[in-house]
């Protein structure tokens, strides 16, 4: 049911021309990076501050209008689709870095600040915010989805790097969670509850983030392996030996073809590869690189190439981050069915091998990449839009990956999140009693179920 005109009038009284019901704006905010589709929202709001967000939610809660938070729109599991219609709240105009405290190694930002924008602001301080999910995502969206990325093996996820939040609840109340202190044992951890809640409990309007010193030395390398198993076994051994990696990424042959395409080169053979990065003092970087090189050699590693200067490193990682869009170019007109799982390190080689075998058996064309230093890997399967048989086959492969992960003590998603794409797997991971607790939390904070309904928590609608 569309938003009634009297509700739109109330919202316009708060936002003026920053409330849009135009077709193009609605279509832009109804798009998805992957095969997930839904009708566009009924309207899009562009608030400038917490007070406006609070007023929006008070109005929508009073009239039962669904509200979906929006950042850069780069999520992969349909998190921001308006599957029940309603209002999308685009937070990208709330994009100020409010405070940087170098002595406390923290920054306070609005949710529309992107990770690249924050690091640009930090350049003169000698500090950085290291989390790198690939896309230049908004920090509010990264917190809402508990994002991580290539550097999680060293710096953790948003869960470890969000110290405090300002959140507007469904009824318009504004709460603050966490503190600027390094730790606290006072009460329930509401910050952890909100990080990863995917907009189902409230809208994040301010974040206090942990910062880190920029490393003295950085070195990156690329290494090819004869087989997938040898590459992933090298990763497991590297982590078991405690070699401190800043990043360690796996790519299958198709992903390397996409990277070559993105770089405009045939430099890298179409074999399984690891991309690695070491940071620290010059001496520690040298020692860590030598230790990894020995492990790579033991596992059949070949063509060990150093990206010795900053520009070359940046090009290499930019190509890695572009693997998604570059892979789509290998099958023009295709869309992607994406998934990720995370397993204990000892189970990683078997999990990757099984996923690759499933894709080959089904005749599905796609890549496997992963932040494998923490047991997390991703699959992108290329399917023809509207080809229900292909999409169903890709979904079966994704479900098989998730089921195998659960059997070995892993999770259905290491960082993509749940959205609508993995909603039907939540009971498999958590069980009925834990889902009942999640439902109780959701309904306690959002009794009218207006906050991103139909996502994350099954059985509510």
Secondary structure, DSSP 8 states (H G I E B T S, - for coil): ----HHHHHHHHHHHGGGEE--HHHHHHTT--SSS------SEEE---SHHHHHHHHHHHHHHT--EEEESSS--SSSTT--TT--EEEE-TT---EEEEETTTTEEEE-TT-BHHHHHHHHGGGTEE-----SS--BHHHHHHTT---TTHHHH--HHHHEEEEEEEETTS-EEEEE-SSS---SS--HHHHHTT-TTSSEEEEEEEEE-EE--SEEEEEEEEESSHHHHHHHHHHHHHTT---SEEEEE-HHHHHHHHHHHT---S-SSEEEEEEEEESHHHHHHHHHHHHHHHHHTT-EEEEEE-SHHHHHHHHHHHHTHHHHHHHTSTTEEEEEEEEE--GGGHHHHHHHHHHHHHHHT-EEEEEEEGGGTEEEEEEEEETT-HHHHHHHHHHHHHHHHHHHHTT-BS-SSS--TTTTGGGHHHHHHHHHHHHHHHHHHHH-TT--BSTTSSSTT--
